[in-house]
Amino acid sequence: MDSLRHILRKTSLLVILVGISVGHLQAKEDNQSDSIERVEVVGEKTLAFYRTQMEAAEVEFYDEFNKHVKNSRYKVVCKDEPRDNSYRITQKACYPMYFLEKKTDMINRARQSRSAIPSNKDVEASLRSEKAKAMKHAEKLVQKKPELKTKLVEMYKTKQLFLKAEQQANNN
Protein backbone atom coordinates (compact mmCIF):
# COMPACT_ATOMS: atom_id res chain seq x y z
CA MET A 1 0.00 0.00 0.00
CA ASP A 2 2.83 2.34 0.86
CA SER A 3 4.48 1.61 -2.44
CA LEU A 4 1.26 2.40 -4.27
CA ARG A 5 0.95 5.76 -2.45
CA HIS A 6 4.59 6.45 -3.19
CA ILE A 7 4.06 5.77 -6.91
CA LEU A 8 0.92 7.93 -6.99
CA ARG A 9 2.74 10.82 -5.29
CA LYS A 10 5.62 10.63 -7.76
CA THR A 11 3.23 10.37 -10.69
CA SER A 12 1.18 13.37 -9.56
CA LEU A 13 4.39 15.31 -8.91
CA LEU A 14 5.55 14.40 -12.42
CA VAL A 15 2.20 15.53 -13.90
CA ILE A 16 2.43 18.82 -12.03
CA LEU A 17 6.01 19.39 -13.20
CA VAL A 18 5.12 18.60 -16.81
CA GLY A 19 2.12 20.93 -16.60
CA ILE A 20 4.30 23.73 -15.25
CA SER A 21 6.93 23.12 -17.93
CA VAL A 22 4.36 23.15 -20.73
CA GLY A 23 2.77 26.31 -19.34
CA HIS A 24 6.19 27.94 -19.06
CA LEU A 25 7.04 26.99 -22.69
CA GLN A 26 3.73 28.35 -23.97
CA ALA A 27 4.35 31.63 -22.13
CA LYS A 28 7.81 31.84 -23.70
CA GLU A 29 6.34 31.16 -27.17
CA ASP A 30 3.72 33.89 -26.67
CA ASN A 31 6.42 36.38 -25.71
CA GLN A 32 8.62 35.33 -28.64
CA SER A 33 5.79 35.55 -31.19
CA ASP A 34 5.41 39.23 -30.35
CA SER A 35 9.05 39.87 -31.20
CA ILE A 36 9.30 37.66 -34.33
CA GLU A 37 9.86 39.56 -37.55
CA ARG A 38 7.29 38.75 -40.19
CA VAL A 39 8.32 38.71 -43.85
CA GLU A 40 5.74 38.79 -46.62
CA VAL A 41 6.68 37.01 -49.84
CA VAL A 42 4.86 37.83 -53.05
CA GLY A 43 5.03 35.14 -55.72
CA GLU A 44 5.62 35.99 -59.33
CA LYS A 45 5.30 33.78 -62.37
CA THR A 46 8.42 33.51 -64.47
CA LEU A 47 8.75 34.21 -68.16
CA ALA A 48 9.42 30.50 -68.67
CA PHE A 49 6.01 29.74 -67.11
CA TYR A 50 4.24 31.98 -69.64
CA ARG A 51 6.30 30.57 -72.53
CA THR A 52 5.36 27.01 -71.51
CA GLN A 53 1.68 27.97 -71.32
CA MET A 54 1.85 29.62 -74.74
CA GLU A 55 3.60 26.66 -76.35
CA ALA A 56 1.13 24.19 -74.82
CA ALA A 57 -1.82 26.21 -76.16
CA GLU A 58 -0.19 26.32 -79.59
CA VAL A 59 0.31 22.56 -79.67
CA GLU A 60 -3.29 21.99 -78.54
CA PHE A 61 -4.59 24.25 -81.29
CA TYR A 62 -2.54 22.55 -84.01
CA ASP A 63 -3.45 19.08 -82.76
CA GLU A 64 -7.12 20.02 -83.07
CA PHE A 65 -6.47 21.76 -86.41
CA ASN A 66 -4.77 18.65 -87.83
CA LYS A 67 -7.83 16.53 -86.95
CA HIS A 68 -9.95 18.62 -89.34
CA VAL A 69 -7.49 19.23 -92.21
CA LYS A 70 -7.95 16.99 -95.22
CA ASN A 71 -4.99 18.25 -97.28
CA SER A 72 -1.92 16.70 -95.62
CA ARG A 73 0.29 19.54 -96.90
CA TYR A 74 -1.62 21.93 -94.61
CA LYS A 75 -1.14 19.81 -91.50
CA VAL A 76 1.13 21.43 -88.92
CA VAL A 77 4.05 19.77 -87.15
CA CYS A 78 5.40 21.17 -83.88
CA LYS A 79 8.89 20.35 -82.68
CA ASP A 80 11.58 21.63 -80.35
CA GLU A 81 14.27 23.64 -82.09
CA PRO A 82 17.46 25.24 -80.80
CA ARG A 83 16.89 28.83 -79.76
CA ASP A 84 19.27 31.71 -80.37
CA ASN A 85 22.09 29.59 -81.81
CA SER A 86 22.07 27.32 -78.76
CA TYR A 87 21.83 23.56 -78.97
CA ARG A 88 20.77 23.20 -75.31
CA ILE A 89 18.05 25.82 -75.07
CA THR A 90 15.07 24.94 -77.23
CA GLN A 91 11.72 26.41 -78.07
CA LYS A 92 8.62 25.00 -79.69
CA ALA A 93 8.32 25.76 -83.40
CA CYS A 94 5.34 24.78 -85.56
CA TYR A 95 5.42 24.53 -89.33
CA PRO A 96 2.97 23.36 -91.99
CA MET A 97 4.07 20.36 -93.99
CA TYR A 98 4.32 22.35 -97.25
CA PHE A 99 6.92 24.56 -95.53
CA LEU A 100 8.94 21.59 -94.24
CA GLU A 101 8.85 19.89 -97.64
CA LYS A 102 10.04 23.04 -99.41
CA LYS A 103 12.76 23.64 -96.82
CA THR A 104 14.06 20.08 -97.22
CA ASP A 105 14.07 20.49 -101.00
CA MET A 106 15.91 23.83 -100.81
CA ILE A 107 18.50 22.46 -98.36
CA ASN A 108 19.16 19.44 -100.60
CA ARG A 109 19.63 21.68 -103.63
CA ALA A 110 21.96 23.97 -101.68
CA ARG A 111 24.08 21.03 -100.58
CA GLN A 112 24.30 19.66 -104.11
CA SER A 113 25.40 23.00 -105.48
CA ARG A 114 27.60 23.68 -102.43
CA SER A 115 25.85 26.97 -101.76
CA ALA A 116 24.52 28.55 -98.55
CA ILE A 117 21.82 26.72 -96.62
CA PRO A 118 18.56 28.68 -96.93
CA SER A 119 17.07 30.33 -93.86
CA ASN A 120 13.43 30.05 -92.84
CA LYS A 121 12.89 33.53 -94.31
CA ASP A 122 14.23 32.29 -97.66
CA VAL A 123 11.81 29.38 -97.58
CA GLU A 124 8.88 31.62 -96.60
CA ALA A 125 9.69 34.02 -99.44
CA SER A 126 9.42 31.19 -101.96
CA LEU A 127 6.07 30.07 -100.53
CA ARG A 128 4.01 33.28 -100.45
CA SER A 129 1.19 32.02 -102.72
CA GLU A 130 1.09 28.61 -100.97
CA LYS A 131 0.87 30.36 -97.60
CA ALA A 132 -2.00 32.57 -98.82
CA LYS A 133 -3.97 29.47 -99.90
CA ALA A 134 -3.24 27.73 -96.61
CA MET A 135 -4.36 30.77 -94.59
CA LYS A 136 -7.68 30.98 -96.48
CA HIS A 137 -8.22 27.28 -95.86
CA ALA A 138 -7.42 27.68 -92.16
CA GLU A 139 -9.79 30.66 -91.81
CA LYS A 140 -12.67 28.70 -93.34
CA LEU A 141 -11.93 25.75 -91.09
CA VAL A 142 -11.87 27.89 -87.94
CA GLN A 143 -15.18 29.49 -88.91
CA LYS A 144 -16.82 26.08 -89.40
CA LYS A 145 -15.47 24.39 -86.24
CA PRO A 146 -16.30 26.12 -82.93
CA GLU A 147 -13.88 23.90 -80.95
CA LEU A 148 -11.09 25.04 -83.24
CA LYS A 149 -12.04 28.68 -82.77
CA THR A 150 -11.98 28.18 -78.98
CA LYS A 151 -8.46 26.74 -79.14
CA LEU A 152 -7.34 29.58 -81.41
CA VAL A 153 -8.66 32.19 -78.97
CA GLU A 154 -6.92 30.39 -76.08
CA MET A 155 -3.67 30.32 -78.04
CA TYR A 156 -4.00 34.05 -78.73
CA LYS A 157 -4.67 34.84 -75.05
CA THR A 158 -1.65 32.87 -73.82
CA LYS A 159 0.53 34.58 -76.42
CA GLN A 160 -0.66 38.00 -75.23
CA LEU A 161 0.10 37.04 -71.60
CA PHE A 162 3.58 35.92 -72.61
CA LEU A 163 4.27 39.10 -74.59
CA LYS A 164 3.07 41.24 -71.67
CA ALA A 165 5.30 39.32 -69.21
CA GLU A 166 8.23 39.57 -71.63
CA GLN A 167 7.75 43.32 -71.95
CA GLN A 168 7.62 43.70 -68.16
CA ALA A 169 10.78 41.62 -67.79
CA ASN A 170 12.56 43.78 -70.37
CA ASN A 171 11.48 46.98 -68.58
CA ASN A 172 12.95 45.80 -65.27
C-alpha positions as a Markdown table, in Angstrom:
| # | Residue | x | y | z |
|---|---|---|---|---|
| 1 | Met | 0.0 | 0.0 | 0.0 |
| 2 | Asp | 2.8 | 2.3 | 0.9 |
| 3 | Ser | 4.5 | 1.6 | -2.4 |
| 4 | Leu | 1.3 | 2.4 | -4.3 |
| 5 | Arg | 1.0 | 5.8 | -2.5 |
| 6 | His | 4.6 | 6.4 | -3.2 |
| 7 | Ile | 4.1 | 5.8 | -6.9 |
| 8 | Leu | 0.9 | 7.9 | -7.0 |
| 9 | Arg | 2.7 | 10.8 | -5.3 |
| 10 | Lys | 5.6 | 10.6 | -7.8 |
| 11 | Thr | 3.2 | 10.4 | -10.7 |
| 12 | Ser | 1.2 | 13.4 | -9.6 |
| 13 | Leu | 4.4 | 15.3 | -8.9 |
| 14 | Leu | 5.5 | 14.4 | -12.4 |
| 15 | Val | 2.2 | 15.5 | -13.9 |
| 16 | Ile | 2.4 | 18.8 | -12.0 |
| 17 | Leu | 6.0 | 19.4 | -13.2 |
| 18 | Val | 5.1 | 18.6 | -16.8 |
| 19 | Gly | 2.1 | 20.9 | -16.6 |
| 20 | Ile | 4.3 | 23.7 | -15.3 |
| 21 | Ser | 6.9 | 23.1 | -17.9 |
| 22 | Val | 4.4 | 23.2 | -20.7 |
| 23 | Gly | 2.8 | 26.3 | -19.3 |
| 24 | His | 6.2 | 27.9 | -19.1 |
| 25 | Leu | 7.0 | 27.0 | -22.7 |
| 26 | Gln | 3.7 | 28.4 | -24.0 |
| 27 | Ala | 4.3 | 31.6 | -22.1 |
| 28 | Lys | 7.8 | 31.8 | -23.7 |
| 29 | Glu | 6.3 | 31.2 | -27.2 |
| 30 | Asp | 3.7 | 33.9 | -26.7 |
| 31 | Asn | 6.4 | 36.4 | -25.7 |
| 32 | Gln | 8.6 | 35.3 | -28.6 |
| 33 | Ser | 5.8 | 35.5 | -31.2 |
| 34 | Asp | 5.4 | 39.2 | -30.4 |
| 35 | Ser | 9.1 | 39.9 | -31.2 |
| 36 | Ile | 9.3 | 37.7 | -34.3 |
| 37 | Glu | 9.9 | 39.6 | -37.6 |
| 38 | Arg | 7.3 | 38.7 | -40.2 |
| 39 | Val | 8.3 | 38.7 | -43.8 |
| 40 | Glu | 5.7 | 38.8 | -46.6 |
| 41 | Val | 6.7 | 37.0 | -49.8 |
| 42 | Val | 4.9 | 37.8 | -53.1 |
| 43 | Gly | 5.0 | 35.1 | -55.7 |
| 44 | Glu | 5.6 | 36.0 | -59.3 |
| 45 | Lys | 5.3 | 33.8 | -62.4 |
| 46 | Thr | 8.4 | 33.5 | -64.5 |
| 47 | Leu | 8.7 | 34.2 | -68.2 |
| 48 | Ala | 9.4 | 30.5 | -68.7 |
| 49 | Phe | 6.0 | 29.7 | -67.1 |
| 50 | Tyr | 4.2 | 32.0 | -69.6 |
| 51 | Arg | 6.3 | 30.6 | -72.5 |
| 52 | Thr | 5.4 | 27.0 | -71.5 |
| 53 | Gln | 1.7 | 28.0 | -71.3 |
| 54 | Met | 1.8 | 29.6 | -74.7 |
| 55 | Glu | 3.6 | 26.7 | -76.3 |
| 56 | Ala | 1.1 | 24.2 | -74.8 |
| 57 | Ala | -1.8 | 26.2 | -76.2 |
| 58 | Glu | -0.2 | 26.3 | -79.6 |
| 59 | Val | 0.3 | 22.6 | -79.7 |
| 60 | Glu | -3.3 | 22.0 | -78.5 |
| 61 | Phe | -4.6 | 24.2 | -81.3 |
| 62 | Tyr | -2.5 | 22.6 | -84.0 |
| 63 | Asp | -3.5 | 19.1 | -82.8 |
| 64 | Glu | -7.1 | 20.0 | -83.1 |
| 65 | Phe | -6.5 | 21.8 | -86.4 |
| 66 | Asn | -4.8 | 18.6 | -87.8 |
| 67 | Lys | -7.8 | 16.5 | -86.9 |
| 68 | His | -9.9 | 18.6 | -89.3 |
| 69 | Val | -7.5 | 19.2 | -92.2 |
| 70 | Lys | -7.9 | 17.0 | -95.2 |
| 71 | Asn | -5.0 | 18.3 | -97.3 |
| 72 | Ser | -1.9 | 16.7 | -95.6 |
| 73 | Arg | 0.3 | 19.5 | -96.9 |
| 74 | Tyr | -1.6 | 21.9 | -94.6 |
| 75 | Lys | -1.1 | 19.8 | -91.5 |
| 76 | Val | 1.1 | 21.4 | -88.9 |
| 77 | Val | 4.1 | 19.8 | -87.1 |
| 78 | Cys | 5.4 | 21.2 | -83.9 |
| 79 | Lys | 8.9 | 20.3 | -82.7 |
| 80 | Asp | 11.6 | 21.6 | -80.3 |
| 81 | Glu | 14.3 | 23.6 | -82.1 |
| 82 | Pro | 17.5 | 25.2 | -80.8 |
| 83 | Arg | 16.9 | 28.8 | -79.8 |
| 84 | Asp | 19.3 | 31.7 | -80.4 |
| 85 | Asn | 22.1 | 29.6 | -81.8 |
| 86 | Ser | 22.1 | 27.3 | -78.8 |
| 87 | Tyr | 21.8 | 23.6 | -79.0 |
| 88 | Arg | 20.8 | 23.2 | -75.3 |
| 89 | Ile | 18.0 | 25.8 | -75.1 |
| 90 | Thr | 15.1 | 24.9 | -77.2 |
| 91 | Gln | 11.7 | 26.4 | -78.1 |
| 92 | Lys | 8.6 | 25.0 | -79.7 |
| 93 | Ala | 8.3 | 25.8 | -83.4 |
| 94 | Cys | 5.3 | 24.8 | -85.6 |
| 95 | Tyr | 5.4 | 24.5 | -89.3 |
| 96 | Pro | 3.0 | 23.4 | -92.0 |
| 97 | Met | 4.1 | 20.4 | -94.0 |
| 98 | Tyr | 4.3 | 22.3 | -97.2 |
| 99 | Phe | 6.9 | 24.6 | -95.5 |
| 100 | Leu | 8.9 | 21.6 | -94.2 |
| 101 | Glu | 8.8 | 19.9 | -97.6 |
| 102 | Lys | 10.0 | 23.0 | -99.4 |
| 103 | Lys | 12.8 | 23.6 | -96.8 |
| 104 | Thr | 14.1 | 20.1 | -97.2 |
| 105 | Asp | 14.1 | 20.5 | -101.0 |
| 106 | Met | 15.9 | 23.8 | -100.8 |
| 107 | Ile | 18.5 | 22.5 | -98.4 |
| 108 | Asn | 19.2 | 19.4 | -100.6 |
| 109 | Arg | 19.6 | 21.7 | -103.6 |
| 110 | Ala | 22.0 | 24.0 | -101.7 |
| 111 | Arg | 24.1 | 21.0 | -100.6 |
| 112 | Gln | 24.3 | 19.7 | -104.1 |
| 113 | Ser | 25.4 | 23.0 | -105.5 |
| 114 | Arg | 27.6 | 23.7 | -102.4 |
| 115 | Ser | 25.8 | 27.0 | -101.8 |
| 116 | Ala | 24.5 | 28.5 | -98.5 |
| 117 | Ile | 21.8 | 26.7 | -96.6 |
| 118 | Pro | 18.6 | 28.7 | -96.9 |
| 119 | Ser | 17.1 | 30.3 | -93.9 |
| 120 | Asn | 13.4 | 30.1 | -92.8 |
| 121 | Lys | 12.9 | 33.5 | -94.3 |
| 122 | Asp | 14.2 | 32.3 | -97.7 |
| 123 | Val | 11.8 | 29.4 | -97.6 |
| 124 | Glu | 8.9 | 31.6 | -96.6 |
| 125 | Ala | 9.7 | 34.0 | -99.4 |
| 126 | Ser | 9.4 | 31.2 | -102.0 |
| 127 | Leu | 6.1 | 30.1 | -100.5 |
| 128 | Arg | 4.0 | 33.3 | -100.5 |
| 129 | Ser | 1.2 | 32.0 | -102.7 |
| 130 | Glu | 1.1 | 28.6 | -101.0 |
| 131 | Lys | 0.9 | 30.4 | -97.6 |
| 132 | Ala | -2.0 | 32.6 | -98.8 |
| 133 | Lys | -4.0 | 29.5 | -99.9 |
| 134 | Ala | -3.2 | 27.7 | -96.6 |
| 135 | Met | -4.4 | 30.8 | -94.6 |
| 136 | Lys | -7.7 | 31.0 | -96.5 |
| 137 | His | -8.2 | 27.3 | -95.9 |
| 138 | Ala | -7.4 | 27.7 | -92.2 |
| 139 | Glu | -9.8 | 30.7 | -91.8 |
| 140 | Lys | -12.7 | 28.7 | -93.3 |
| 141 | Leu | -11.9 | 25.7 | -91.1 |
| 142 | Val | -11.9 | 27.9 | -87.9 |
| 143 | Gln | -15.2 | 29.5 | -88.9 |
| 144 | Lys | -16.8 | 26.1 | -89.4 |
| 145 | Lys | -15.5 | 24.4 | -86.2 |
| 146 | Pro | -16.3 | 26.1 | -82.9 |
| 147 | Glu | -13.9 | 23.9 | -80.9 |
| 148 | Leu | -11.1 | 25.0 | -83.2 |
| 149 | Lys | -12.0 | 28.7 | -82.8 |
| 150 | Thr | -12.0 | 28.2 | -79.0 |
| 151 | Lys | -8.5 | 26.7 | -79.1 |
| 152 | Leu | -7.3 | 29.6 | -81.4 |
| 153 | Val | -8.7 | 32.2 | -79.0 |
| 154 | Glu | -6.9 | 30.4 | -76.1 |
| 155 | Met | -3.7 | 30.3 | -78.0 |
| 156 | Tyr | -4.0 | 34.0 | -78.7 |
| 157 | Lys | -4.7 | 34.8 | -75.0 |
| 158 | Thr | -1.6 | 32.9 | -73.8 |
| 159 | Lys | 0.5 | 34.6 | -76.4 |
| 160 | Gln | -0.7 | 38.0 | -75.2 |
| 161 | Leu | 0.1 | 37.0 | -71.6 |
| 162 | Phe | 3.6 | 35.9 | -72.6 |
| 163 | Leu | 4.3 | 39.1 | -74.6 |
| 164 | Lys | 3.1 | 41.2 | -71.7 |
| 165 | Ala | 5.3 | 39.3 | -69.2 |
| 166 | Glu | 8.2 | 39.6 | -71.6 |
| 167 | Gln | 7.8 | 43.3 | -71.9 |
| 168 | Gln | 7.6 | 43.7 | -68.2 |
| 169 | Ala | 10.8 | 41.6 | -67.8 |
| 170 | Asn | 12.6 | 43.8 | -70.4 |
| 171 | Asn | 11.5 | 47.0 | -68.6 |
| 172 | Asn | 13.0 | 45.8 | -65.3 |
